[in-house]
Amino acid sequence: MPKLKTKSGTKKRFRLTASGKIKRGQTAKRHGMIKRTNKQIRNKRGTTIMADVDTARVLKFFMPNA
């Protein structure tokens, strides 16, 4: 049985925290800022923790070695 590889796109998009949660960048920040309020833009800064349902899916299919 060959070794399972982590998807290369996953390595670039997600980071694993010490407690096993997944940290990801905020969505809706690529374009279209003119139509968003300043409050929305401010709140989208930095990173956030992925939902538990999505975390399980990402770990199973895209990060098998984590």
PDBQT receptor file of N, H, CA, C and O in Angstrom, charges set to zero:
ATOM      1  N   MET A   1       0.846  -1.184   0.000  1.00  0.00    +0.000 N 
ATOM      2  CA  MET A   1       0.000   0.000   0.000  1.00  0.00    +0.000 C 
ATOM      3  C   MET A   1       0.892   1.248   0.000  1.00  0.00    +0.000 C 
ATOM      4  O   MET A   1       1.718   1.396   0.901  1.00  0.00    +0.000 OA
ATOM      5  N   PRO A   2       0.754   2.143  -0.971  1.00  0.00    +0.000 N 
ATOM      6  CA  PRO A   2       1.598   3.345  -0.997  1.00  0.00    +0.000 C 
ATOM      7  C   PRO A   2       1.195   4.342   0.086  1.00  0.00    +0.000 C 
ATOM      8  O   PRO A   2       0.093   4.292   0.633  1.00  0.00    +0.000 OA
ATOM      9  N   LYS A   3       2.121   5.243   0.372  1.00  0.00    +0.000 N 
ATOM     10  H   LYS A   3       3.016   5.283  -0.072  1.00  0.00    +0.000 HD
ATOM     11  CA  LYS A   3       1.839   6.274   1.366  1.00  0.00    +0.000 C 
ATOM     12  C   LYS A   3       0.803   7.245   0.819  1.00  0.00    +0.000 C 
ATOM     13  O   LYS A   3       0.752   7.503  -0.383  1.00  0.00    +0.000 OA
ATOM     14  N   LEU A   4      -0.027   7.783   1.718  1.00  0.00    +0.000 N 
ATOM     15  H   LEU A   4       0.015   7.574   2.695  1.00  0.00    +0.000 HD
ATOM     16  CA  LEU A   4      -1.021   8.779   1.325  1.00  0.00    +0.000 C 
ATOM     17  C   LEU A   4      -0.380  10.157   1.369  1.00  0.00    +0.000 C 
ATOM     18  O   LEU A   4       0.301  10.506   2.334  1.00  0.00    +0.000 OA
ATOM     19  N   LYS A   5      -0.598  10.923   0.338  1.00  0.00    +0.000 N 
ATOM     20  H   LYS A   5      -1.151  10.640  -0.446  1.00  0.00    +0.000 HD
ATOM     21  CA  LYS A   5      -0.036  12.269   0.278  1.00  0.00    +0.000 C 
ATOM     22  C   LYS A   5      -1.105  13.299   0.637  1.00  0.00    +0.000 C 
ATOM     23  O   LYS A   5      -2.284  13.123   0.327  1.00  0.00    +0.000 OA
ATOM     24  N   THR A   6      -0.680  14.367   1.289  1.00  0.00    +0.000 N 
ATOM     25  H   THR A   6       0.277  14.510   1.541  1.00  0.00    +0.000 HD
ATOM     26  CA  THR A   6      -1.559  15.498   1.547  1.00  0.00    +0.000 C 
ATOM     27  C   THR A   6      -1.725  16.275   0.247  1.00  0.00    +0.000 C 
ATOM     28  O   THR A   6      -0.755  16.480  -0.483  1.00  0.00    +0.000 OA
ATOM     29  N   LYS A   7      -2.950  16.709  -0.046  1.00  0.00    +0.000 N 
ATOM     30  H   LYS A   7      -3.738  16.543   0.547  1.00  0.00    +0.000 HD
ATOM     31  CA  LYS A   7      -3.196  17.509  -1.246  1.00  0.00    +0.000 C 
ATOM     32  C   LYS A   7      -2.392  18.804  -1.168  1.00  0.00    +0.000 C 
ATOM     33  O   LYS A   7      -2.386  19.465  -0.130  1.00  0.00    +0.000 OA
ATOM     34  N   SER A   8      -1.718  19.169  -2.247  1.00  0.00    +0.000 N 
ATOM     35  H   SER A   8      -1.722  18.631  -3.090  1.00  0.00    +0.000 HD
ATOM     36  CA  SER A   8      -0.827  20.322  -2.197  1.00  0.00    +0.000 C 
ATOM     37  C   SER A   8      -1.592  21.630  -2.007  1.00  0.00    +0.000 C 
ATOM     38  O   SER A   8      -1.063  22.563  -1.403  1.00  0.00    +0.000 OA
ATOM     39  N   GLY A   9      -2.832  21.719  -2.510  1.00  0.00    +0.000 N 
ATOM     40  H   GLY A   9      -3.262  20.961  -3.001  1.00  0.00    +0.000 HD
ATOM     41  CA  GLY A   9      -3.635  22.922  -2.294  1.00  0.00    +0.000 C 
ATOM     42  C   GLY A   9      -4.019  23.078  -0.837  1.00  0.00    +0.000 C 
ATOM     43  O   GLY A   9      -4.144  24.196  -0.337  1.00  0.00    +0.000 OA
ATOM     44  N   THR A  10      -4.204  21.959  -0.156  1.00  0.00    +0.000 N 
ATOM     45  H   THR A  10      -4.102  21.051  -0.562  1.00  0.00    +0.000 HD
ATOM     46  CA  THR A  10      -4.559  21.988   1.262  1.00  0.00    +0.000 C 
ATOM     47  C   THR A  10      -3.410  22.524   2.099  1.00  0.00    +0.000 C 
ATOM     48  O   THR A  10      -3.631  23.249   3.069  1.00  0.00    +0.000 OA
ATOM     49  N   LYS A  11      -2.193  22.173   1.732  1.00  0.00    +0.000 N 
ATOM     50  H   LYS A  11      -2.014  21.584   0.944  1.00  0.00    +0.000 HD
ATOM     51  CA  LYS A  11      -1.023  22.654   2.475  1.00  0.00    +0.000 C 
ATOM     52  C   LYS A  11      -0.938  24.175   2.436  1.00  0.00    +0.000 C 
ATOM     53  O   LYS A  11      -0.505  24.809   3.398  1.00  0.00    +0.000 OA
ATOM     54  N   LYS A  12      -1.356  24.748   1.318  1.00  0.00    +0.000 N 
ATOM     55  H   LYS A  12      -1.709  24.233   0.537  1.00  0.00    +0.000 HD
ATOM     56  CA  LYS A  12      -1.255  26.199   1.146  1.00  0.00    +0.000 C 
ATOM     57  C   LYS A  12      -2.402  26.959   1.820  1.00  0.00    +0.000 C 
ATOM     58  O   LYS A  12      -2.242  28.126   2.176  1.00  0.00    +0.000 OA
ATOM     59  N   ARG A  13      -3.537  26.318   1.995  1.00  0.00    +0.000 N 
ATOM     60  H   ARG A  13      -3.666  25.369   1.706  1.00  0.00    +0.000 HD
ATOM     61  CA  ARG A  13      -4.732  27.019   2.471  1.00  0.00    +0.000 C 
ATOM     62  C   ARG A  13      -5.002  26.885   3.962  1.00  0.00    +0.000 C 
ATOM     63  O   ARG A  13      -5.581  27.787   4.568  1.00  0.00    +0.000 OA
ATOM     64  N   PHE A  14      -4.588  25.767   4.562  1.00  0.00    +0.000 N 
ATOM     65  H   PHE A  14      -4.118  25.035   4.069  1.00  0.00    +0.000 HD
ATOM     66  CA  PHE A  14      -4.965  25.473   5.945  1.00  0.00    +0.000 C 
ATOM     67  C   PHE A  14      -3.755  25.232   6.821  1.00  0.00    +0.000 C 
ATOM     68  O   PHE A  14      -2.706  24.790   6.350  1.00  0.00    +0.000 OA
ATOM     69  N   ARG A  15      -3.915  25.532   8.125  1.00  0.00    +0.000 N 
ATOM     70  H   ARG A  15      -4.767  25.890   8.507  1.00  0.00    +0.000 HD
ATOM     71  CA  ARG A  15      -2.916  25.208   9.128  1.00  0.00    +0.000 C 
ATOM     72  C   ARG A  15      -3.627  24.482  10.269  1.00  0.00    +0.000 C 
ATOM     73  O   ARG A  15      -4.765  24.803  10.612  1.00  0.00    +0.000 OA
ATOM     74  N   LEU A  16      -2.947  23.511  10.843  1.00  0.00    +0.000 N 
ATOM     75  H   LEU A  16      -2.022  23.251  10.564  1.00  0.00    +0.000 HD
ATOM     76  CA  LEU A  16      -3.509  22.756  11.951  1.00  0.00    +0.000 C 
ATOM     77  C   LEU A  16      -3.083  23.395  13.267  1.00  0.00    +0.000 C 
ATOM     78  O   LEU A  16      -1.909  23.724  13.438  1.00  0.00    +0.000 OA
ATOM     79  N   THR A  17      -4.012  23.575  14.195  1.00  0.00    +0.000 N 
ATOM     80  H   THR A  17      -4.965  23.307  14.056  1.00  0.00    +0.000 HD
ATOM     81  CA  THR A  17      -3.675  24.116  15.506  1.00  0.00    +0.000 C 
ATOM     82  C   THR A  17      -3.239  22.977  16.420  1.00  0.00    +0.000 C 
ATOM     83  O   THR A  17      -3.365  21.806  16.064  1.00  0.00    +0.000 OA
ATOM     84  N   ALA A  18      -2.728  23.321  17.588  1.00  0.00    +0.000 N 
ATOM     85  H   ALA A  18      -2.625  24.273  17.877  1.00  0.00    +0.000 HD
ATOM     86  CA  ALA A  18      -2.250  22.307  18.534  1.00  0.00    +0.000 C 
ATOM     87  C   ALA A  18      -3.386  21.427  19.038  1.00  0.00    +0.000 C 
ATOM     88  O   ALA A  18      -3.169  20.261  19.368  1.00  0.00    +0.000 OA
ATOM     89  N   SER A  19      -4.592  21.976  19.100  1.00  0.00    +0.000 N 
ATOM     90  H   SER A  19      -4.769  22.924  18.832  1.00  0.00    +0.000 HD
ATOM     91  CA  SER A  19      -5.729  21.201  19.593  1.00  0.00    +0.000 C 
ATOM     92  C   SER A  19      -6.419  20.405  18.490  1.00  0.00    +0.000 C 
ATOM     93  O   SER A  19      -7.422  19.737  18.740  1.00  0.00    +0.000 OA
ATOM     94  N   GLY A  20      -5.886  20.473  17.270  1.00  0.00    +0.000 N 
ATOM     95  H   GLY A  20      -5.071  21.016  17.067  1.00  0.00    +0.000 HD
ATOM     96  CA  GLY A  20      -6.448  19.672  16.184  1.00  0.00    +0.000 C 
ATOM     97  C   GLY A  20      -7.483  20.377  15.332  1.00  0.00    +0.000 C 
ATOM     98  O   GLY A  20      -8.086  19.767  14.448  1.00  0.00    +0.000 OA
ATOM     99  N   LYS A  21      -7.693  21.658  15.591  1.00  0.00    +0.000 N 
ATOM    100  H   LYS A  21      -7.204  22.153  16.309  1.00  0.00    +0.000 HD
ATOM    101  CA  LYS A  21      -8.628  22.417  14.768  1.00  0.00    +0.000 C 
ATOM    102  C   LYS A  21      -7.903  22.943  13.537  1.00  0.00    +0.000 C 
ATOM    103  O   LYS A  21      -6.673  22.948  13.486  1.00  0.00    +0.000 OA
ATOM    104  N   ILE A  22      -8.668  23.384  12.549  1.00  0.00    +0.000 N 
ATOM    105  H   ILE A  22      -9.667  23.381  12.591  1.00  0.00    +0.000 HD
ATOM    106  CA  ILE A  22      -8.061  23.889  11.325  1.00  0.00    +0.000 C 
ATOM    107  C   ILE A  22      -8.264  25.394  11.244  1.00  0.00    +0.000 C 
ATOM    108  O   ILE A  22      -9.377  25.897  11.393  1.00  0.00    +0.000 OA
ATOM    109  N   LYS A  23      -7.161  26.103  11.004  1.00  0.00    +0.000 N 
ATOM    110  H   LYS A  23      -6.256  25.694  10.883  1.00  0.00    +0.000 HD
ATOM    111  CA  LYS A  23      -7.179  27.550  10.840  1.00  0.00    +0.000 C 
ATOM    112  C   LYS A  23      -7.198  27.849   9.352  1.00  0.00    +0.000 C 
ATOM    113  O   LYS A  23      -6.458  27.233   8.585  1.00  0.00    +0.000 OA
ATOM    114  N   ARG A  24      -8.033  28.785   8.937  1.00  0.00    +0.000 N 
ATOM    115  H   ARG A  24      -8.634  29.286   9.560  1.00  0.00    +0.000 HD
ATOM    116  CA  ARG A  24      -8.133  29.118   7.519  1.00  0.00    +0.000 C 
ATOM    117  C   ARG A  24      -8.286  30.615   7.359  1.00  0.00    +0.000 C 
ATOM    118  O   ARG A  24      -8.651  31.317   8.302  1.00  0.00    +0.000 OA
ATOM    119  N   GLY A  25      -8.005  31.100   6.160  1.00  0.00    +0.000 N 
ATOM    120  H   GLY A  25      -7.708  30.530   5.394  1.00  0.00    +0.000 HD
ATOM    121  CA  GLY A  25      -8.182  32.516   5.869  1.00  0.00    +0.000 C 
ATOM    122  C   GLY A  25      -9.649  32.860   5.725  1.00  0.00    +0.000 C 
ATOM    123  O   GLY A  25     -10.480  31.987   5.479  1.00  0.00    +0.000 OA
ATOM    124  N   GLN A  26      -9.962  34.122   5.877  1.00  0.00    +0.000 N 
ATOM    125  H   GLN A  26      -9.286  34.832   6.076  1.00  0.00    +0.000 HD
ATOM    126  CA  GLN A  26     -11.341  34.573   5.745  1.00  0.00    +0.000 C 
ATOM    127  C   GLN A  26     -11.761  34.567   4.269  1.00  0.00    +0.000 C 
ATOM    128  O   GLN A  26     -10.943  34.764   3.370  1.00  0.00    +0.000 OA
ATOM    129  N   THR A  27     -13.036  34.338   4.054  1.00  0.00    +0.000 N 
ATOM    130  H   THR A  27     -13.701  34.177   4.784  1.00  0.00    +0.000 HD
ATOM    131  CA  THR A  27     -13.575  34.355   2.693  1.00  0.00    +0.000 C 
ATOM    132  C   THR A  27     -14.045  35.758   2.331  1.00  0.00    +0.000 C 
ATOM    133  O   THR A  27     -14.106  36.643   3.184  1.00  0.00    +0.000 OA
ATOM    134  N   ALA A  28     -14.372  35.947   1.073  1.00  0.00    +0.000 N 
ATOM    135  H   ALA A  28     -14.323  35.228   0.380  1.00  0.00    +0.000 HD
ATOM    136  CA  ALA A  28     -14.969  37.194   0.553  1.00  0.00    +0.000 C 
ATOM    137  C   ALA A  28     -14.027  38.393   0.658  1.00  0.00    +0.000 C 
ATOM    138  O   ALA A  28     -14.470  39.499   0.966  1.00  0.00    +0.000 OA
ATOM    139  N   LYS A  29     -12.737  38.187   0.408  1.00  0.00    +0.000 N 
ATOM    140  H   LYS A  29     -12.377  37.288   0.158  1.00  0.00    +0.000 HD
ATOM    141  CA  LYS A  29     -11.783  39.279   0.486  1.00  0.00    +0.000 C 
ATOM    142  C   LYS A  29     -10.994  39.469  -0.806  1.00  0.00    +0.000 C 
ATOM    143  O   LYS A  29     -10.055  40.264  -0.825  1.00  0.00    +0.000 OA
ATOM    144  N   ARG A  30     -11.334  38.782  -1.866  1.00  0.00    +0.000 N 
ATOM    145  H   ARG A  30     -12.097  38.136  -1.850  1.00  0.00    +0.000 HD
ATOM    146  CA  ARG A  30     -10.547  38.824  -3.093  1.00  0.00    +0.000 C 
ATOM    147  C   ARG A  30     -10.889  40.027  -3.968  1.00  0.00    +0.000 C 
ATOM    148  O   ARG A  30     -10.000  40.672  -4.523  1.00  0.00    +0.000 OA
ATOM    149  N   HIS A  31     -12.151  40.314  -4.083  1.00  0.00    +0.000 N 
ATOM    150  H   HIS A  31     -12.873  39.790  -3.632  1.00  0.00    +0.000 HD
ATOM    151  CA  HIS A  31     -12.572  41.421  -4.941  1.00  0.00    +0.000 C 
ATOM    152  C   HIS A  31     -13.943  41.884  -4.481  1.00  0.00    +0.000 C 
ATOM    153  O   HIS A  31     -14.562  41.255  -3.622  1.00  0.00    +0.000 OA
ATOM    154  N   GLY A  32     -14.420  42.992  -5.057  1.00  0.00    +0.000 N 
ATOM    155  H   GLY A  32     -13.918  43.502  -5.755  1.00  0.00    +0.000 HD
ATOM    156  CA  GLY A  32     -15.752  43.500  -4.701  1.00  0.00    +0.000 C 
ATOM    157  C   GLY A  32     -15.799  44.229  -3.384  1.00  0.00    +0.000 C 
ATOM    158  O   GLY A  32     -16.850  44.269  -2.744  1.00  0.00    +0.000 OA
ATOM    159  N   MET A  33     -14.681  44.815  -2.951  1.00  0.00    +0.000 N 
ATOM    160  H   MET A  33     -13.828  44.783  -3.471  1.00  0.00    +0.000 HD
ATOM    161  CA  MET A  33     -14.663  45.515  -1.670  1.00  0.00    +0.000 C 
ATOM    162  C   MET A  33     -15.515  46.785  -1.688  1.00  0.00    +0.000 C 
ATOM    163  O   MET A  33     -15.952  47.262  -0.640  1.00  0.00    +0.000 OA
ATOM    164  N   ILE A  34     -15.742  47.318  -2.863  1.00  0.00    +0.000 N 
ATOM    165  H   ILE A  34     -15.387  46.930  -3.714  1.00  0.00    +0.000 HD
ATOM    166  CA  ILE A  34     -16.472  48.586  -2.963  1.00  0.00    +0.000 C 
ATOM    167  C   ILE A  34     -17.916  48.436  -2.480  1.00  0.00    +0.000 C 
ATOM    168  O   ILE A  34     -18.512  49.388  -1.976  1.00  0.00    +0.000 OA
ATOM    169  N   LYS A  35     -18.460  47.250  -2.636  1.00  0.00    +0.000 N 
ATOM    170  H   LYS A  35     -17.975  46.477  -3.045  1.00  0.00    +0.000 HD
ATOM    171  CA  LYS A  35     -19.854  47.047  -2.230  1.00  0.00    +0.000 C 
ATOM    172  C   LYS A  35     -19.998  46.603  -0.779  1.00  0.00    +0.000 C 
ATOM    173  O   LYS A  35     -21.114  46.544  -0.263  1.00  0.00    +0.000 OA
ATOM    174  N   ARG A  36     -18.891  46.292  -0.115  1.00  0.00    +0.000 N 
ATOM    175  H   ARG A  36     -17.985  46.340  -0.534  1.00  0.00    +0.000 HD
ATOM    176  CA  ARG A  36     -18.951  45.874   1.279  1.00  0.00    +0.000 C 
ATOM    177  C   ARG A  36     -18.758  47.082   2.202  1.00  0.00    +0.000 C 
ATOM    178  O   ARG A  36     -18.099  48.059   1.847  1.00  0.00    +0.000 OA
ATOM    179  N   THR A  37     -19.341  46.988   3.375  1.00  0.00    +0.000 N 
ATOM    180  H   THR A  37     -19.876  46.194   3.663  1.00  0.00    +0.000 HD
ATOM    181  CA  THR A  37     -19.183  48.077   4.335  1.00  0.00    +0.000 C 
ATOM    182  C   THR A  37     -17.795  47.979   4.973  1.00  0.00    +0.000 C 
ATOM    183  O   THR A  37     -17.157  46.927   4.939  1.00  0.00    +0.000 OA
ATOM    184  N   ASN A  38     -17.344  49.081   5.548  1.00  0.00    +0.000 N 
ATOM    185  H   ASN A  38     -17.863  49.936   5.576  1.00  0.00    +0.000 HD
ATOM    186  CA  ASN A  38     -16.050  49.080   6.228  1.00  0.00    +0.000 C 
ATOM    187  C   ASN A  38     -16.032  48.095   7.388  1.00  0.00    +0.000 C 
ATOM    188  O   ASN A  38     -14.998  47.495   7.681  1.00  0.00    +0.000 OA
ATOM    189  N   LYS A  39     -17.173  47.928   8.046  1.00  0.00    +0.000 N 
ATOM    190  H   LYS A  39     -18.013  48.416   7.808  1.00  0.00    +0.000 HD
ATOM    191  CA  LYS A  39     -17.276  46.984   9.148  1.00  0.00    +0.000 C 
ATOM    192  C   LYS A  39     -17.067  45.553   8.648  1.00  0.00    +0.000 C 
ATOM    193  O   LYS A  39     -16.377  44.766   9.295  1.00  0.00    +0.000 OA
ATOM    194  N   GLN A  40     -17.657  45.217   7.506  1.00  0.00    +0.000 N 
ATOM    195  H   GLN A  40     -18.218  45.856   6.980  1.00  0.00    +0.000 HD
ATOM    196  CA  GLN A  40     -17.469  43.884   6.944  1.00  0.00    +0.000 C 
ATOM    197  C   GLN A  40     -16.013  43.628   6.604  1.00  0.00    +0.000 C 
ATOM    198  O   GLN A  40     -15.476  42.560   6.895  1.00  0.00    +0.000 OA
ATOM    199  N   ILE A  41     -15.378  44.613   5.986  1.00  0.00    +0.000 N 
ATOM    200  H   ILE A  41     -15.814  45.481   5.749  1.00  0.00    +0.000 HD
ATOM    201  CA  ILE A  41     -13.980  44.465   5.585  1.00  0.00    +0.000 C 
ATOM    202  C   ILE A  41     -13.089  44.297   6.817  1.00  0.00    +0.000 C 
ATOM    203  O   ILE A  41     -12.184  43.463   6.820  1.00  0.00    +0.000 OA
ATOM    204  N   ARG A  42     -13.342  45.086   7.862  1.00  0.00    +0.000 N 
ATOM    205  H   ARG A  42     -14.077  45.764   7.860  1.00  0.00    +0.000 HD
ATOM    206  CA  ARG A  42     -12.572  44.979   9.100  1.00  0.00    +0.000 C 
ATOM    207  C   ARG A  42     -12.726  43.595   9.730  1.00  0.00    +0.000 C 
ATOM    208  O   ARG A  42     -11.747  42.995  10.175  1.00  0.00    +0.000 OA
ATOM    209  N   ASN A  43     -13.948  43.101   9.761  1.00  0.00    +0.000 N 
ATOM    210  H   ASN A  43     -14.742  43.588   9.400  1.00  0.00    +0.000 HD
ATOM    211  CA  ASN A  43     -14.218  41.820  10.416  1.00  0.00    +0.000 C 
ATOM    212  C   ASN A  43     -13.659  40.632   9.651  1.00  0.00    +0.000 C 
ATOM    213  O   ASN A  43     -13.531  39.540  10.206  1.00  0.00    +0.000 OA
ATOM    214  N   LYS A  44     -13.326  40.834   8.390  1.00  0.00    +0.000 N 
ATOM    215  H   LYS A  44     -13.430  41.721   7.940  1.00  0.00    +0.000 HD
ATOM    216  CA  LYS A  44     -12.786  39.749   7.571  1.00  0.00    +0.000 C 
ATOM    217  C   LYS A  44     -11.266  39.656   7.616  1.00  0.00    +0.000 C 
ATOM    218  O   LYS A  44     -10.683  38.838   6.905  1.00  0.00    +0.000 OA
ATOM    219  N   ARG A  45     -10.611  40.476   8.436  1.00  0.00    +0.000 N 
ATOM    220  H   ARG A  45     -11.084  41.141   9.014  1.00  0.00    +0.000 HD
ATOM    221  CA  ARG A  45      -9.157  40.429   8.534  1.00  0.00    +0.000 C 
ATOM    222  C   ARG A  45      -8.703  39.143   9.217  1.00  0.00    +0.000 C 
ATOM    223  O   ARG A  45      -9.437  38.541  10.001  1.00  0.00    +0.000 OA
ATOM    224  N   GLY A  46      -7.482  38.742   8.902  1.00  0.00    +0.000 N 
ATOM    225  H   GLY A  46      -6.886  39.230   8.265  1.00  0.00    +0.000 HD
ATOM    226  CA  GLY A  46      -6.862  37.643   9.631  1.00  0.00    +0.000 C 
ATOM    227  C   GLY A  46      -7.415  36.277   9.279  1.00  0.00    +0.000 C 
ATOM    228  O   GLY A  46      -7.879  36.048   8.162  1.00  0.00    +0.000 OA
ATOM    229  N   THR A  47      -7.359  35.375  10.244  1.00  0.00    +0.000 N 
ATOM    230  H   THR A  47      -6.982  35.562  11.151  1.00  0.00    +0.000 HD
ATOM    231  CA  THR A  47      -7.791  33.996  10.040  1.00  0.00    +0.000 C 
ATOM    232  C   THR A  47      -8.941  33.662  10.972  1.00  0.00    +0.000 C 
ATOM    233  O   THR A  47      -9.285  34.431  11.869  1.00  0.00    +0.000 OA
ATOM    234  N   THR A  48      -9.529  32.492  10.736  1.00  0.00    +0.000 N 
ATOM    235  H   THR A  48      -9.249  31.868  10.006  1.00  0.00    +0.000 HD
ATOM    236  CA  THR A  48     -10.616  32.020  11.579  1.00  0.00    +0.000 C 
ATOM    237  C   THR A  48     -10.501  30.508  11.716  1.00  0.00    +0.000 C 
ATOM    238  O   THR A  48      -9.736  29.868  10.995  1.00  0.00    +0.000 OA
ATOM    239  N   ILE A  49     -11.256  29.948  12.633  1.00  0.00    +0.000 N 
ATOM    240  H   ILE A  49     -11.878  30.468  13.219  1.00  0.00    +0.000 HD
ATOM    241  CA  ILE A  49     -11.260  28.502  12.847  1.00  0.00    +0.000 C 
ATOM    242  C   ILE A  49     -12.389  27.891  12.018  1.00  0.00    +0.000 C 
ATOM    243  O   ILE A  49     -13.513  28.394  12.009  1.00  0.00    +0.000 OA
ATOM    244  N   MET A  50     -12.078  26.819  11.336  1.00  0.00    +0.000 N 
ATOM    245  H   MET A  50     -11.166  26.410  11.343  1.00  0.00    +0.000 HD
ATOM    246  CA  MET A  50     -13.061  26.151  10.486  1.00  0.00    +0.000 C 
ATOM    247  C   MET A  50     -14.105  25.418  11.341  1.00  0.00    +0.000 C 
ATOM    248  O   MET A  50     -13.803  24.975  12.449  1.00  0.00    +0.000 OA
ATOM    249  N   ALA A  51     -15.311  25.296  10.829  1.00  0.00    +0.000 N 
ATOM    250  H   ALA A  51     -15.556  25.656   9.929  1.00  0.00    +0.000 HD
ATOM    251  CA  ALA A  51     -16.386  24.597  11.534  1.00  0.00    +0.000 C 
ATOM    252  C   ALA A  51     -16.021  23.122  11.714  1.00  0.00    +0.000 C 
ATOM    253  O   ALA A  51     -15.276  22.557  10.912  1.00  0.00    +0.000 OA
ATOM    254  N   ASP A  52     -16.551  22.503  12.773  1.00  0.00    +0.000 N 
ATOM    255  H   ASP A  52     -17.155  22.962  13.425  1.00  0.00    +0.000 HD
ATOM    256  CA  ASP A  52     -16.209  21.121  13.092  1.00  0.00    +0.000 C 
ATOM    257  C   ASP A  52     -16.596  20.152  11.987  1.00  0.00    +0.000 C 
ATOM    258  O   ASP A  52     -15.861  19.204  11.711  1.00  0.00    +0.000 OA
ATOM    259  N   VAL A  53     -17.732  20.375  11.356  1.00  0.00    +0.000 N 
ATOM    260  H   VAL A  53     -18.329  21.145  11.580  1.00  0.00    +0.000 HD
ATOM    261  CA  VAL A  53     -18.197  19.496  10.285  1.00  0.00    +0.000 C 
ATOM    262  C   VAL A  53     -17.216  19.527   9.109  1.00  0.00    +0.000 C 
ATOM    263  O   VAL A  53     -16.863  18.489   8.550  1.00  0.00    +0.000 OA
ATOM    264  N   ASP A  54     -16.789  20.727   8.752  1.00  0.00    +0.000 N 
ATOM    265  H   ASP A  54     -17.076  21.570   9.207  1.00  0.00    +0.000 HD
ATOM    266  CA  ASP A  54     -15.847  20.862   7.641  1.00  0.00    +0.000 C 
ATOM    267  C   ASP A  54     -14.458  20.353   8.023  1.00  0.00    +0.000 C 
ATOM    268  O   ASP A  54     -13.742  19.804   7.185  1.00  0.00    +0.000 OA
ATOM    269  N   THR A  55     -14.082  20.535   9.286  1.00  0.00    +0.000 N 
ATOM    270  H   THR A  55     -14.663  20.981   9.967  1.00  0.00    +0.000 HD
ATOM    271  CA  THR A  55     -12.780  20.080   9.748  1.00  0.00    +0.000 C 
ATOM    272  C   THR A  55     -12.640  18.569   9.567  1.00  0.00    +0.000 C 
ATOM    273  O   THR A  55     -11.614  18.086   9.087  1.00  0.00    +0.000 OA
ATOM    274  N   ALA A  56     -13.668  17.837   9.949  1.00  0.00    +0.000 N 
ATOM    275  H   ALA A  56     -14.502  18.229  10.338  1.00  0.00    +0.000 HD
ATOM    276  CA  ALA A  56     -13.631  16.377   9.816  1.00  0.00    +0.000 C 
ATOM    277  C   ALA A  56     -13.456  15.969   8.363  1.00  0.00    +0.000 C 
ATOM    278  O   ALA A  56     -12.699  15.046   8.064  1.00  0.00    +0.000 OA
ATOM    279  N   ARG A  57     -14.138  16.639   7.473  1.00  0.00    +0.000 N 
ATOM    280  H   ARG A  57     -14.753  17.389   7.716  1.00  0.00    +0.000 HD
ATOM    281  CA  ARG A  57     -14.066  16.313   6.045  1.00  0.00    +0.000 C 
ATOM    282  C   ARG A  57     -12.685  16.617   5.472  1.00  0.00    +0.000 C 
ATOM    283  O   ARG A  57     -12.127  15.812   4.726  1.00  0.00    +0.000 OA
ATOM    284  N   VAL A  58     -12.134  17.781   5.823  1.00  0.00    +0.000 N 
ATOM    285  H   VAL A  58     -12.587  18.435   6.429  1.00  0.00    +0.000 HD
ATOM    286  CA  VAL A  58     -10.817  18.170   5.309  1.00  0.00    +0.000 C 
ATOM    287  C   VAL A  58      -9.744  17.209   5.827  1.00  0.00    +0.000 C 
ATOM    288  O   VAL A  58      -8.872  16.778   5.072  1.00  0.00    +0.000 OA
ATOM    289  N   LEU A  59      -9.814  16.879   7.113  1.00  0.00    +0.000 N 
ATOM    290  H   LEU A  59     -10.523  17.229   7.726  1.00  0.00    +0.000 HD
ATOM    291  CA  LEU A  59      -8.817  15.970   7.675  1.00  0.00    +0.000 C 
ATOM    292  C   LEU A  59      -8.882  14.585   7.034  1.00  0.00    +0.000 C 
ATOM    293  O   LEU A  59      -7.851  13.954   6.802  1.00  0.00    +0.000 OA
ATOM    294  N   LYS A  60     -10.088  14.120   6.753  1.00  0.00    +0.000 N 
ATOM    295  H   LYS A  60     -10.925  14.632   6.942  1.00  0.00    +0.000 HD
ATOM    296  CA  LYS A  60     -10.239  12.777   6.196  1.00  0.00    +0.000 C 
ATOM    297  C   LYS A  60      -9.768  12.689   4.750  1.00  0.00    +0.000 C 
ATOM    298  O   LYS A  60      -9.040  11.765   4.386  1.00  0.00    +0.000 OA
ATOM    299  N   PHE A  61     -10.181  13.645   3.929  1.00  0.00    +0.000 N 
ATOM    300  H   PHE A  61     -10.772  14.395   4.224  1.00  0.00    +0.000 HD
ATOM    301  CA  PHE A  61      -9.937  13.528   2.490  1.00  0.00    +0.000 C 
ATOM    302  C   PHE A  61      -8.679  14.231   2.013  1.00  0.00    +0.000 C 
ATOM    303  O   PHE A  61      -8.059  13.782   1.049  1.00  0.00    +0.000 OA
ATOM    304  N   PHE A  62      -8.287  15.312   2.655  1.00  0.00    +0.000 N 
ATOM    305  H   PHE A  62      -8.791  15.677   3.439  1.00  0.00    +0.000 HD
ATOM    306  CA  PHE A  62      -7.209  16.125   2.126  1.00  0.00    +0.000 C 
ATOM    307  C   PHE A  62      -5.943  16.118   2.961  1.00  0.00    +0.000 C 
ATOM    308  O   PHE A  62      -4.861  16.409   2.449  1.00  0.00    +0.000 OA
ATOM    309  N   MET A  63      -6.065  15.785   4.258  1.00  0.00    +0.000 N 
ATOM    310  H   MET A  63      -6.943  15.549   4.674  1.00  0.00    +0.000 HD
ATOM    311  CA  MET A  63      -4.891  15.746   5.137  1.00  0.00    +0.000 C 
ATOM    312  C   MET A  63      -4.853  14.388   5.864  1.00  0.00    +0.000 C 
ATOM    313  O   MET A  63      -5.018  14.349   7.083  1.00  0.00    +0.000 OA
ATOM    314  N   PRO A  64      -4.644  13.309   5.160  1.00  0.00    +0.000 N 
ATOM    315  CA  PRO A  64      -4.728  11.986   5.794  1.00  0.00    +0.000 C 
ATOM    316  C   PRO A  64      -3.636  11.725   6.828  1.00  0.00    +0.000 C 
ATOM    317  O   PRO A  64      -3.802  10.859   7.687  1.00  0.00    +0.000 OA
ATOM    318  N   ASN A  65      -2.520  12.458   6.764  1.00  0.00    +0.000 N 
ATOM    319  H   ASN A  65      -2.385  13.161   6.066  1.00  0.00    +0.000 HD
ATOM    320  CA  ASN A  65      -1.407  12.227   7.677  1.00  0.00    +0.000 C 
ATOM    321  C   ASN A  65      -1.465  13.085   8.929  1.00  0.00    +0.000 C 
ATOM    322  O   ASN A  65      -0.633  12.922   9.822  1.00  0.00    +0.000 OA
ATOM    323  N   ALA A  66      -2.431  13.999   9.015  1.00  0.00    +0.000 N 
ATOM    324  H   ALA A  66      -3.106  14.131   8.289  1.00  0.00    +0.000 HD
ATOM    325  CA  ALA A  66      -2.489  14.923  10.143  1.00  0.00    +0.000 C 
ATOM    326  C   ALA A  66      -3.089  14.272  11.376  1.00  0.00    +0.000 C 
ATOM    327  O   ALA A  66      -3.210  14.917  12.418  1.00  0.00    +0.000 OA
TER     328      ALA A  66
